[in-house]
Amino acid sequence: MPTDTIAYRGRIAPSPTGYLHLGHARTFLIAAERAAAAGGVLVLRDEDLDRDRARPEYARAMLEDLHWLGLRWDEGPQAPGEEAGAYGPYRQSARFTLYRKVIAELAEGGWLYRCVCSRKDLATAVRAPHAEDEDEPVYPKTCRGRGCEGDGALRFRVRDGEAVLFEDGGLGPQSFVAGVDFGDFVVERRDGVPSYQLACVADDFAMGITEVVRGRDLLRSTARQILLQRALGYPQPAYFHCLLLVDAHGQRLAKRSDAVSLRALRSAGKTVAEVRAMAMGGVVR
């Protein structure tokens, strides 16, 4: 449960689905700086729910790269060979009991329904994804009248027209409207794996996170997560969204686009100071 003894609790939450790159380094360095400036605690959470892409070698590399970069945290999985400590490790794949409990609370509150739409059905939705964050189309409410029984993914039923306003520490005032900027969203996939939105909200609350630092590509996810927090009666943490590093073509760095990884830079002989400077001084948008 959230703690009242520490004023600031931040987190870094990488996913072991590829090697960390400069964009990750930028976000994690900012998160660590903000936690240190506040005299608070920094938590590391291994977000390994993607069964198709998460691999043990990426998880090991993730810890090695973060330690090489000079990042240290107070709770969560430690580097290979080090003790995890009394609080860790925080790996989402080991936290399904918590997620099931939260999903049950949402179902009891009437927020969820089963969606049997196929990927083809969703691909033909009228509205196209938002280009700035490669978001999913607004769900056309095909299955909204269903209950929680049977097979299929579980979706969260948004209240159309509900405003989601928050002051972002990095980007200023933000405003979204449910049913316009995003629609009913998945909280549990059809294979029973909780979604990023659900797991993130459950973990941030359970770990007492007071500020979430992450990339600006997740602004719309933040709006969804605020709606989950409201439905569950959770306090809303502060948010700080970082500008994203982009390459020479103006494209944001991503694992799937073979962005320069921290490991590749290490192999090329770059020092920690050089990589930190590249991460914090690169082109951003």
C-alpha positions in Angstrom: 0.0 0.0 0.0 1.1 3.6 -0.5 3.4 4.9 2.3 3.0 8.3 4.1 6.5 8.2 5.5 8.3 9.3 2.2 7.2 12.4 0.4 8.5 11.5 -3.0 8.4 8.0 -4.6 9.4 7.8 -8.3 10.0 4.9 -10.6 11.7 3.7 -13.7 9.9 1.0 -15.6 11.7 -0.5 -18.5 10.4 -3.5 -20.6 12.8 -6.4 -21.4 11.6 -6.5 -25.1 14.9 -5.3 -26.6 18.0 -3.5 -25.7 17.7 0.0 -24.0 18.6 2.9 -26.3 19.4 6.6 -25.8 15.7 7.6 -25.5 15.3 5.2 -22.5 18.5 6.6 -21.0 17.1 10.2 -21.3 13.8 9.4 -19.5 15.4 7.3 -16.8 18.1 9.9 -16.1 15.4 12.6 -15.7 13.4 10.3 -13.4 16.5 9.6 -11.2 17.4 13.3 -11.1 13.9 14.3 -10.0 13.9 11.6 -7.3 17.3 12.7 -6.0 16.3 16.4 -6.0 13.3 15.6 -3.9 15.2 13.5 -1.5 12.9 10.6 -2.4 12.9 6.9 -3.3 13.4 5.5 -6.8 11.8 2.2 -7.7 12.8 -0.1 -10.6 9.9 -2.1 -12.1 10.5 -4.7 -14.7 7.5 -4.5 -17.0 7.8 -7.9 -18.6 4.1 -8.7 -19.5 4.7 -9.0 -23.2 5.0 -12.8 -23.5 5.9 -12.6 -27.2 8.9 -10.3 -26.9 10.1 -10.2 -23.3 13.3 -12.3 -23.0 15.6 -13.2 -20.0 18.7 -11.9 -21.9 17.0 -8.5 -22.4 16.2 -8.4 -18.7 19.8 -9.1 -17.8 21.1 -6.6 -20.3 18.6 -4.0 -19.0 20.0 -4.2 -15.4 23.6 -4.2 -16.7 23.1 -1.2 -18.9 21.3 0.8 -16.2 24.1 0.2 -13.7 26.8 1.0 -16.4 25.0 4.3 -17.0 25.4 5.0 -13.3 21.7 4.7 -12.3 20.9 3.3 -8.9 17.5 2.6 -7.3 16.2 1.9 -3.8 13.7 -0.8 -4.5 13.3 -3.4 -7.3 15.5 -5.9 -9.1 19.2 -5.3 -8.7 22.1 -6.0 -11.0 23.1 -9.6 -11.6 25.0 -10.9 -8.5 23.4 -8.4 -6.1 20.7 -8.9 -3.6 17.2 -7.8 -4.6 16.6 -6.4 -1.1 13.5 -6.5 1.1 11.2 -4.9 -1.5 12.1 -6.6 -4.7 12.1 -7.8 -7.3 9.3 -5.9 -8.9 8.5 -7.9 -12.0 5.0 -7.6 -13.4 4.9 -11.3 -14.5 5.0 -12.2 -10.8 2.2 -9.8 -9.8 -0.9 -11.4 -11.4 -2.6 -11.9 -8.1 -2.7 -8.1 -7.6 -3.9 -7.5 -11.1 -6.7 -10.1 -10.9 -7.9 -8.3 -7.7 -8.0 -4.9 -9.3 -9.8 -6.3 -12.4 -12.4 -7.9 -10.1 -13.0 -4.6 -8.4 -13.6 -2.9 -11.7 -15.9 -5.7 -12.9 -17.9 -5.4 -9.6 -18.3 -1.7 -10.2 -19.8 -2.3 -13.7 -16.8 -0.8 -15.6 -15.9 -3.8 -17.7 -17.3 -5.9 -20.5 -16.1 -8.7 -22.8 -15.0 -7.7 -26.3 -15.0 -10.4 -29.0 -13.8 -8.2 -31.8 -11.0 -9.6 -33.9 -7.9 -7.7 -35.0 -9.5 -7.4 -38.4 -12.6 -5.9 -36.9 -10.5 -3.3 -35.1 -8.4 -2.6 -38.1 -11.5 -1.5 -40.0 -12.6 0.9 -37.4 -13.6 4.3 -38.8 -11.2 6.4 -37.0 -7.5 6.2 -37.7 -4.7 6.2 -35.0 -3.3 9.4 -33.7 0.0 10.0 -35.5 1.8 11.6 -32.5 1.6 8.6 -30.3 0.8 5.7 -32.7 -2.3 5.1 -30.6 -5.1 2.7 -31.3 -8.3 3.8 -33.1 -11.2 4.9 -31.0 -13.1 1.7 -30.3 -16.5 1.7 -32.1 -18.4 0.3 -29.1 -19.4 -2.9 -30.9 -19.5 -5.1 -27.8 -20.4 -2.4 -25.2 -23.7 -4.0 -24.3 -22.0 -7.3 -23.2 -21.3 -8.4 -19.7 -18.1 -9.8 -18.2 -18.9 -13.4 -18.9 -17.5 -15.6 -21.6 -14.4 -15.3 -23.7 -12.7 -12.3 -25.2 -10.7 -9.3 -23.9 -12.0 -7.1 -21.1 -12.6 -3.5 -22.0 -13.0 -0.5 -19.7 -16.2 1.4 -20.5 -15.4 5.1 -20.6 -18.0 7.8 -19.9 -18.3 9.5 -23.2 -17.6 13.2 -22.9 -15.8 12.9 -19.5 -12.9 15.5 -19.4 -9.5 14.4 -18.2 -7.4 17.4 -17.3 -4.0 17.4 -15.6 -1.0 19.7 -15.2 2.0 17.9 -16.5 5.4 18.8 -14.9 7.2 18.7 -18.2 4.7 19.8 -20.8 2.2 21.9 -19.0 -1.6 21.7 -19.0 -3.1 18.6 -20.7 -6.7 18.0 -21.8 -8.4 14.9 -23.2 -12.0 13.9 -23.7 -13.1 10.3 -23.3 -15.0 9.0 -26.3 -13.3 11.6 -28.5 -9.5 11.3 -27.9 -9.8 7.6 -27.0 -12.5 5.1 -26.5 -13.2 2.0 -24.4 -9.8 0.4 -23.8 -8.5 -3.1 -23.0 -7.6 -3.9 -19.4 -7.1 -7.7 -19.9 -6.2 -9.3 -23.2 -8.1 -12.3 -24.5 -5.3 -14.6 -23.3 -5.7 -13.4 -19.7 -2.7 -11.1 -19.6 -3.4 -7.7 -18.0 -2.9 -4.7 -20.2 -0.2 -2.0 -19.7 -2.9 0.5 -18.6 -4.2 -1.8 -15.9 -0.9 -3.1 -14.6 0.6 0.3 -14.5 -2.2 1.8 -12.4 -2.3 -1.2 -10.0 1.5 -1.1 -9.5 1.8 2.7 -9.2 -0.8 2.6 -6.4 0.5 -0.5 -4.7 4.1 0.9 -4.7 3.0 4.4 -3.5 4.4 6.2 -6.5 3.9 10.0 -6.2 5.3 11.0 -9.6 5.4 9.2 -12.9 8.2 10.2 -15.2 7.9 8.9 -18.8 8.0 9.9 -22.5 5.5 12.2 -24.1 4.3 9.4 -26.4 2.3 8.1 -23.3 0.2 11.2 -22.7 -2.9 9.6 -24.0 -2.2 6.5 -21.8 -2.0 8.8 -18.8 -5.6 10.1 -19.6 -6.8 6.5 -19.7 -5.0 5.6 -16.4 -6.5 8.6 -14.7 -9.9 7.2 -15.5 -8.9 3.9 -14.0 -7.7 5.7 -10.9 -11.0 7.5 -10.6 -13.0 4.3 -11.0 -10.9 2.6 -8.3 -10.8 5.5 -5.9 -7.0 5.8 -6.2 -5.1 9.1 -5.6 -3.7 10.6 -8.8 0.1 10.8 -8.9 1.9 13.8 -10.4 3.1 13.4 -14.0 6.2 14.5 -15.8 6.3 13.6 -19.5 9.7 14.0 -21.2 10.3 15.2 -24.8 11.5 12.3 -27.0 14.9 11.9 -28.6 14.6 11.7 -32.4 17.1 10.5 -35.1 18.5 12.4 -38.0 15.2 11.9 -39.9 13.1 13.3 -37.1 11.8 9.9 -36.1 11.7 9.0 -32.4 14.0 6.3 -31.2 12.4 2.9 -30.8 13.5 -0.7 -30.2 11.8 -1.9 -33.3 13.6 0.7 -35.5 17.1 -0.5 -34.6 17.8 2.7 -32.7 21.3 3.0 -31.3 21.4 0.9 -28.1 23.4 1.6 -25.0 25.2 -1.7 -25.5 26.2 -0.8 -29.1 27.5 2.5 -27.8 29.5 0.8 -25.1 31.0 -1.6 -27.6 31.9 1.4 -29.8 34.0 2.7 -26.9 31.7 5.5 -25.7 32.2 6.5 -22.1 29.4 6.9 -19.6 29.8 10.7 -19.6 29.6 10.7 -23.4 26.4 8.6 -23.5 24.8 10.7 -20.8 25.6 13.8 -22.8 24.1 12.3 -25.9 21.0 11.3 -24.1 20.4 14.7 -22.5 21.6 16.9 -25.3 20.2 15.2 -28.4 17.4 16.4 -30.7 14.1 16.2 -28.9 10.5 16.7 -29.8 
